[in-house]
Amino acid sequence: MNRTRAMRRKTVWIAALGLVVVAGCGGGGGASDEGASSSGDASAKTLKVYVPSNVEEFPAGTDLNANEIVDYIERQTGFDIEWEMQPKEGVDQKINIMMASGETPDLIITGSKDIYSNLAQQGLLAPLDDALKEHGPRILDTVPEETWKAVMYNDGIYAIAVPQNQAATNGMLVRTDILEELGIAIPKTLDEYGAALRTIKEKKPEMIPLLGGAAEGNGNAFGYIQSFAGAFGLGAKYVVEGDRVVHTYTQPYARDFLAYMRELYAEGILDREYPVNKNTNIQEKMVSGQAVMTTIGWADAKGVVEAYLEKNPGSKLEWIHPPVGPNGQFGYQKNTPVRVYMLVPRASQKVNEVVQFINNYMADDVMDVVSYGWEGTHYNLDGDIVVATEEAEKIRYRIYYQLWDTEKNFLNRVELKGFGPYYNPLTEYTTYTEITNFAPPIPEVVEHSQSLTDLTNEYYIKIISGALPMEAFDEYVDKWNGTGGETSLQAINDWYASFR
């Protein structure tokens, strides 16, 4: 931190202390006497916070540590925050390096259960139970029991669990004008989808009927073809069938899914570049008009639709019902009950201060400003409806409301930013429950998770693309069972027996 900024922050801190006292006496405001440091000195009021990368640009003259929103957060909570942004890729490696060096932030914000589980198992996270009881009344009153259960480890709490506030992620986006042009009824069943895709291939040979992309991250065989996976019973990896948990990717119906997608790929219906496509490729091909349909997230769909329709105003890009399989299955995985994990490294020594900061941040006035800005400047109220002004574009910093958020504020922002038509229709298609989302870190699962995921992706991508024969599915199942899968599944069922 440079000298000028340090001096500015010191002034802010002194002002904030006054606000804390006033708020404490008056019984309101974002901060309270809970914001007082446990050690009572100025140095303990400073926290280093490691936050996910931002999806929105900071206006000129502002940055992560210098803008009116962050200044307000610091005044109201009584804490001087040094913010650091995570890279867009390689976050796991960066956090591991931090932890190994001992030069850790005081608070890590992550949406990754894998990161949380790995750090908890290594004993690198501070226990939070006592600090929450003493300094986190808002947190304890807000988080439901099932959400806490998902972050328990060795009978203790090692993460502040931010409850989920979103109901949907993906949908099937389709050029319905192409369907209309070719006289194709909106498909719903797998057979209807197959017939529609083959007609498009025949009548529009210059177009890609179906997009998919398996190259995101370290490889994801289900990338942008999740709609079809859901039709075969593969909408989630571990699901409850009867009184036990099963691993869907090794079940007989997984073979049916692979055979179906393999056939589409062989016929040139599934994009030939499926093994190497990433999110950017998917969006570019939809925006350029090369492709007819794909699975895509609602947050990306808005930009794709608007960019395409700007150049082709007579066209139609719309959500349609995802494919329904022969057993009536369809749809996507429900979001995890934990939206964000807040982790305090054991090396931090500021457990109480972190809990105090988050507890103060959760005040309604703070979260309102973080979500909307200031009434009369960045938004106005029409009854209970928040109506944004042009000034709102200058303060949209998603990075800060990743700390805590509510369903009400999320839905308000969805409407404010024009995402309503892209998010709202998808909520009826979340039909699968990934049961391990409700489990705490299970050592056997954590140990084998990455290798089993890599194994699945390797075999699925190669089988779909024809690099391996269908018979390789049996080899995959044997390898999965023998390299930690069977052990992991048994451990999951042991947990589930007590959970249900």
C-alpha positions in Angstrom: 0.0 0.0 0.0 1.5 3.4 -1.0 2.0 6.2 1.5 -0.8 8.4 0.0 -3.3 5.6 0.1 -2.2 4.6 3.6 -2.8 8.1 4.8 -6.2 8.3 3.1 -7.2 4.9 4.7 -6.1 6.2 8.1 -8.4 9.2 7.7 -11.2 6.9 6.6 -10.6 4.6 9.6 -10.7 7.5 12.0 -14.0 8.7 10.4 -15.3 5.1 10.5 -14.6 4.8 14.2 -16.8 7.8 14.8 -19.5 6.3 12.8 -19.3 3.1 14.7 -19.7 4.9 18.0 -22.7 6.9 16.7 -24.3 3.8 15.2 -23.8 1.9 18.4 -25.5 4.6 20.5 -28.3 5.0 18.0 -29.0 1.3 17.5 -28.8 1.4 13.7 -26.5 1.8 10.8 -24.2 -0.7 9.1 -21.6 -0.9 11.9 -22.0 -1.6 15.6 -20.0 -2.2 18.7 -19.4 -5.6 17.2 -17.0 -3.9 14.8 -14.5 -3.1 17.6 -11.3 -5.0 17.3 -10.7 -7.8 19.7 -7.2 -6.5 20.4 -8.2 -2.8 20.4 -5.4 -1.4 18.3 -5.4 0.2 14.8 -3.4 -2.6 13.1 -6.1 -5.2 14.0 -8.6 -3.1 12.1 -6.9 -3.9 8.8 -7.9 -7.0 6.8 -6.5 -8.5 3.6 -9.4 -10.0 1.5 -8.8 -12.2 -1.5 -11.9 -12.0 -3.8 -12.9 -13.6 -7.1 -12.2 -11.8 -10.4 -14.7 -9.1 -11.4 -17.0 -9.4 -14.4 -17.5 -5.7 -14.8 -14.9 -3.0 -15.5 -14.1 -0.3 -13.0 -14.6 3.2 -14.4 -11.6 5.4 -15.2 -10.0 6.8 -12.1 -11.2 3.9 -9.9 -10.0 0.5 -9.1 -10.5 -2.4 -6.7 -9.2 -0.4 -3.7 -10.3 3.1 -4.6 -13.9 3.7 -5.4 -17.0 5.1 -3.6 -18.5 1.6 -2.9 -15.4 0.3 -1.1 -14.9 3.5 0.8 -18.5 3.2 2.0 -18.0 -0.5 3.0 -15.0 0.5 5.1 -16.7 3.4 6.8 -19.8 1.4 7.7 -18.0 -1.8 8.9 -15.2 -0.1 10.7 -12.5 -2.1 8.9 -9.7 -0.9 6.6 -9.7 -3.6 3.8 -6.9 -4.3 1.4 -8.5 -6.0 -1.5 -6.7 -8.4 -3.8 -8.3 -10.0 -6.9 -7.9 -13.6 -7.8 -6.8 -14.5 -11.4 -9.5 -15.7 -13.8 -7.7 -19.1 -14.1 -5.4 -21.1 -11.9 -7.0 -19.9 -8.6 -6.4 -23.3 -6.9 -2.7 -23.1 -7.6 -2.4 -19.5 -6.5 -4.2 -20.3 -3.2 -2.0 -23.3 -2.6 1.1 -21.3 -3.1 -0.1 -18.6 -0.7 -0.9 -21.3 1.9 2.5 -23.0 1.5 4.3 -19.7 1.9 2.5 -18.6 5.0 1.8 -15.2 3.4 -1.9 -15.6 3.4 -4.8 -13.1 3.3 -7.1 -12.9 6.3 -10.2 -13.9 4.3 -10.5 -15.9 1.1 -13.8 -15.8 -0.9 -14.4 -18.7 -3.2 -17.4 -20.5 -4.8 -15.3 -23.7 -5.0 -16.2 -26.5 -2.6 -13.0 -28.3 -3.8 -10.8 -25.4 -2.6 -12.6 -25.4 0.8 -12.4 -29.2 1.2 -8.8 -29.4 0.3 -7.7 -26.7 2.6 -9.9 -28.0 5.5 -8.4 -31.5 5.1 -4.9 -30.1 5.2 -5.6 -28.3 8.5 -4.9 -24.9 6.9 -8.2 -23.2 7.9 -9.0 -21.7 11.2 -12.1 -23.0 13.2 -14.8 -20.4 13.3 -17.3 -21.8 15.9 -16.3 -19.6 18.8 -15.9 -16.4 16.7 -19.3 -16.9 15.2 -21.0 -17.4 18.6 -19.3 -14.2 20.0 -19.1 -11.9 17.0 -21.5 -13.2 14.3 -25.1 -12.9 15.4 -26.3 -11.8 11.9 -24.5 -14.6 10.3 -25.9 -17.2 12.6 -29.5 -15.9 12.3 -29.3 -15.8 8.5 -27.7 -19.1 7.5 -30.0 -22.2 7.5 -29.0 -25.4 9.1 -28.6 -27.4 5.9 -26.2 -24.8 4.6 -24.1 -25.0 7.8 -24.0 -28.8 7.5 -22.3 -28.5 4.1 -19.3 -26.8 5.7 -18.9 -28.9 8.8 -15.6 -30.7 9.1 -14.5 -32.8 12.1 -17.6 -31.5 13.9 -16.5 -27.9 13.5 -17.2 -25.0 11.2 -14.3 -24.0 9.0 -16.1 -21.7 6.5 -18.7 -19.0 6.7 -21.3 -20.4 4.4 -23.2 -17.9 2.3 -26.6 -19.4 1.3 -27.5 -19.9 -2.3 -29.6 -17.2 -3.8 -29.9 -18.4 -7.4 -32.2 -21.1 -8.7 -30.9 -21.7 -12.2 -27.8 -21.6 -14.5 -28.3 -23.2 -17.9 -30.8 -23.5 -20.7 -31.2 -24.6 -24.3 -30.8 -21.6 -26.6 -32.1 -22.1 -30.1 -32.4 -20.1 -33.4 -36.2 -20.6 -33.5 -36.3 -18.6 -36.7 -34.4 -21.4 -38.4 -36.9 -23.9 -37.1 -39.7 -21.8 -38.4 -38.0 -21.4 -41.8 -37.6 -25.2 -42.1 -41.1 -26.0 -40.8 -39.8 -27.7 -37.7 -42.0 -27.8 -34.7 -40.3 -26.8 -31.4 -38.8 -30.1 -30.3 -39.2 -31.4 -26.8 -38.5 -35.2 -26.7 -35.1 -36.7 -27.6 -36.6 -38.2 -30.7 -38.0 -34.8 -31.7 -34.6 -33.1 -31.1 -32.9 -35.8 -33.1 -35.3 -35.3 -36.0 -35.0 -31.5 -35.9 -31.2 -31.6 -35.8 -31.0 -34.0 -38.8 -33.4 -31.8 -40.8 -31.2 -28.8 -40.0 -28.1 -30.7 -41.1 -29.8 -31.7 -44.4 -31.4 -28.3 -45.2 -28.7 -26.0 -43.8 -25.4 -27.8 -44.4 -23.5 -24.6 -44.0 -24.6 -24.4 -40.3 -23.7 -26.2 -37.2 -26.9 -27.8 -35.8 -25.6 -28.3 -32.2 -22.7 -26.7 -30.4 -20.7 -28.3 -27.6 -17.4 -27.5 -26.0 -15.2 -29.9 -23.9 -12.1 -27.8 -23.6 -13.1 -25.4 -20.8 -10.8 -25.5 -17.8 -9.0 -28.8 -17.7 -11.6 -30.4 -19.9 -15.3 -31.0 -19.4 -17.0 -33.6 -21.4 -20.4 -32.2 -20.6 -19.6 -28.7 -21.7 -22.6 -27.1 -23.5 -24.3 -30.5 -24.0 -25.7 -30.6 -20.5 -29.2 -30.4 -21.9 -28.8 -33.8 -23.5 -27.1 -35.3 -20.4 -30.2 -34.4 -18.4 -32.5 -36.4 -20.7 -30.5 -39.6 -19.9 -30.4 -39.2 -16.1 -27.0 -37.5 -16.0 -28.1 -34.1 -14.8 -26.0 -34.6 -11.6 -23.0 -36.8 -10.8 -24.2 -38.4 -7.5 -28.0 -38.8 -7.1 -30.2 -40.7 -4.8 -31.9 -43.7 -6.3 -34.1 -45.6 -3.9 -32.3 -45.6 -0.6 -28.8 -45.3 -1.9 -26.6 -42.8 -3.7 -25.4 -43.8 -7.2 -22.7 -42.5 -9.5 -24.7 -41.7 -12.6 -21.7 -41.5 -15.0 -21.0 -45.3 -14.6 -24.6 -46.5 -14.9 -26.0 -48.3 -17.9 -27.9 -45.2 -18.9 -24.6 -43.3 -19.2 -23.7 -45.7 -22.0 -27.0 -44.7 -23.8 -26.0 -41.0 -23.5 -22.6 -41.6 -24.9 -24.0 -43.6 -27.8 -26.5 -40.9 -28.6 -24.0 -38.1 -28.6 -21.4 -40.2 -30.4 -23.9 -40.7 -33.2 -24.6 -36.9 -33.4 -20.9 -36.3 -33.6 -20.3 -38.9 -36.3 -23.1 -37.4 -38.4 -21.6 -33.9 -38.2 -24.5 -32.7 -36.2 -22.6 -32.0 -33.0 -19.9 -29.5 -33.8 -16.7 -31.2 -35.1 -14.8 -28.9 -32.8 -16.6 -30.1 -29.7 -13.3 -31.5 -28.2 -11.6 -28.1 -28.4 -14.4 -25.5 -28.1 -14.4 -23.2 -25.1 -17.0 -20.7 -23.9 -15.6 -18.0 -26.1 -15.9 -20.3 -29.2 -19.5 -21.2 -28.3 -20.5 -17.5 -28.0 -18.6 -16.5 -31.2 -20.3 -19.2 -33.2 -23.8 -18.3 -31.9 -23.2 -14.5 -32.4 -21.8 -15.0 -35.9 -24.8 -17.1 -37.0 -22.9 -20.3 -37.6 -24.9 -22.5 -35.2 -28.5 -23.2 -34.4 -28.6 -24.4 -30.8 -26.5 -24.9 -27.7 -26.7 -25.2 -23.9 -25.6 -21.9 -22.4 -25.8 -20.0 -19.1 -28.3 -17.2 -18.7 -25.5 -14.7 -17.9 -23.9 -15.4 -21.2 -27.1 -15.7 -23.2 -28.1 -12.0 -22.8 -24.9 -10.8 -24.5 -25.2 -13.5 -27.2 -28.8 -12.7 -28.1 -28.3 -8.9 -28.0 -25.2 -9.1 -30.2 -26.8 -11.3 -32.7 -30.1 -9.5 -33.0 -28.4 -6.2 -33.3 -26.9 -7.4 -36.6 -29.9 -9.6 -37.6 -33.0 -7.9 -36.2 -35.5 -10.2 -37.9 -34.1 -13.3 -36.3 -35.1 -15.2 -33.2 -32.9 -16.7 -30.5 -35.0 -18.1 -27.7 -35.0 -20.6 -24.8 -36.9 -23.8 -25.4 -37.6 -26.8 -23.2 -34.5 -29.0 -22.8 -34.8 -32.5 -24.3 -37.0 -35.0 -22.4 -35.7 -38.6 -22.3 -37.7 -41.8 -22.6 -38.2 -42.0 -18.8 -39.4 -38.4 -18.6 -36.1 -37.1 -17.3 -34.9 -33.6 -18.3 -33.1 -30.6 -17.0 -30.1 -29.4 -15.0 -28.5 -29.6 -11.6 -29.9 -27.5 -8.8 -27.4 -25.0 -7.5 -25.4 -26.0 -4.3 -26.9 -24.8 -1.0 -23.7 -22.9 -0.4 -23.2 -20.0 -2.9 -19.9 -18.8 -1.4 -17.3 -20.2 1.1 -15.6 -17.6 3.3 -12.3 -19.1 4.5 -10.0 -17.8 7.2 -6.4 -19.2 6.8 -5.1 -20.6 10.1 -2.0 -18.4 9.6 -4.1 -15.2 9.6 -4.6 -14.8 13.4 -7.6 -12.5 12.7 -10.5 -14.9 13.0 -12.6 -12.6 15.3 -12.0 -9.6 13.1 -13.1 -11.4 9.9 -16.3 -12.5 11.5 -16.9 -9.0 12.8 -16.3 -7.5 9.4 -18.7 -9.9 7.6 -21.3 -9.5 10.4 -21.2 -5.7 10.0 -21.2 -5.9 6.2 -24.5 -7.8 6.3 -26.4 -4.7 7.6 -29.2 -3.9 5.2 -28.0 -0.4 4.4 -24.5 -1.7 3.5 -25.9 -4.5 1.2 -28.3 -2.0 -0.4 -25.6 0.4 -1.3 -23.4 -2.5 -2.6 -26.2 -3.8 -4.7 -27.7 -0.5 -6.0 -25.7 2.5 -5.0 -27.4 5.5 -3.4 -31.1 6.2 -3.7 -31.7 9.4 -5.6 -28.4 9.1 -7.5 -28.0 5.6 -8.8 -31.6 4.4 -8.3 -35.1 5.5 -7.4 -37.9 3.5 -5.9 -41.3 2.9 -7.6 -43.1 1.4 -4.8 -41.0 -1.6 -3.9 -39.4 -1.7 -7.3 -35.8 -0.5 -7.7 -35.4 1.6 -10.9 -31.8 2.3 -11.9 -30.6 5.7 -13.3 -27.9 6.2 -15.8 -25.5 6.8 -12.9 -25.9 3.2 -11.9 -23.6 2.1 -14.7 -20.7 3.8 -12.9 -20.9 1.7 -9.7 -21.7 -1.8 -10.7 -18.9 -3.7 -8.9 -20.0 -7.3 -8.7 -16.9 -8.1 -6.8 -18.2 -6.7 -3.6 -21.6 -8.3 -3.4 -19.9 -11.6 -3.8 -19.1 -11.2 -0.1 -22.8 -11.6 0.9 -26.0 -11.5 -1.1 -29.7 -12.2 -0.7 -32.2 -13.7 -3.1 -34.2 -10.4 -3.1 -31.2 -8.3 -4.0 -30.1 -10.8 -6.6 -33.5 -10.9 -8.3 -33.7 -7.1 -8.2 -30.3 -6.8 -9.9 -31.4 -9.4 -12.5 -34.2 -7.1 -13.5 -32.2 -3.9 -13.2 -29.6 -5.2 -15.6 -32.1 -6.7 -18.1 -31.3 -10.3 -17.3 -34.9 -11.2 -16.3 -35.9 -12.7 -19.7 -32.8 -14.8 -19.6 -32.8 -16.0 -16.0 -36.5 -16.3 -15.0 -37.6 -18.9 -17.6 -34.9 -21.4 -16.6 -35.9 -21.8 -13.0 -38.5 -24.6 -14.0 -35.7 -26.7 -15.5 -33.6 -27.4 -12.5 -34.7 -30.9 -11.7 -31.6 -32.7 -10.4 -30.2 -32.7 -6.9 -26.4 -33.4 -6.6 -26.7 -35.0 -3.1 -23.0 -34.4 -2.3 -23.6 -30.7 -2.3 -25.2 -31.2 1.1 -22.2 -33.2 2.5 -19.2 -31.8 4.4 -15.8 -32.6 3.0 -15.5 -36.4 2.8 -11.8 -37.4 2.9 -12.1 -40.2 0.4 -14.0 -38.0 -2.0 -11.6 -35.2 -1.7 -8.6 -37.5 -2.2 -9.9 -39.0 -5.5 -12.2 -36.3 -6.9 -9.8 -34.7 -9.4 -8.4 -38.0 -10.7 -11.9 -39.4 -11.2 -13.1 -36.3 -12.9 -10.1 -36.4 -15.2 -10.8 -40.0 -16.0 -14.4 -39.4 -16.8 -13.6 -36.4 -19.0 -10.9 -38.4 -20.9 -13.1 -41.4 -21.7 -16.3 -39.4 -22.4 -14.7 -37.0 -24.8 -12.9 -39.8 -26.6 -15.9 -42.0 -26.9 -18.2 -39.1 -28.1 -15.6 -38.0 -30.6 -14.9 -41.5 -31.9 -11.3 -41.7 -30.6 -12.4 -44.7 -28.5 -15.0 -47.3 -29.4 -18.2 -47.7 -27.4 -16.7 -50.8 -25.7 -14.3 -48.5 -23.9 -17.2 -47.6 -21.6 -16.7 -50.9 -19.7 -13.0 -50.2 -19.4 -13.9 -46.7 -18.0 -16.2 -48.2 -15.4 -13.6 -50.7 -14.2 -11.0 -48.0 -13.9 -13.3 -45.7 -12.1 -14.2 -48.3 -9.6 -10.6 -49.4 -9.1 -8.9 -46.0 -8.8 -11.0 -44.6 -5.9 -14.5 -44.5 -7.3 -15.8 -47.4 -5.4 -14.2 -46.2 -2.2 -15.6 -42.7 -2.7 -19.1 -44.0 -3.4 -19.1 -46.1 -0.3 -18.0 -43.1 1.8 -20.7 -41.0 0.3 -23.3 -43.6 1.2 -22.0 -43.9 4.7 -22.5 -40.2 5.1 -25.9 -40.3 3.4 -27.2 -42.9 5.8 -26.9 -40.4 8.6 -28.0 -37.4 6.5 -31.3 -38.8 5.4 
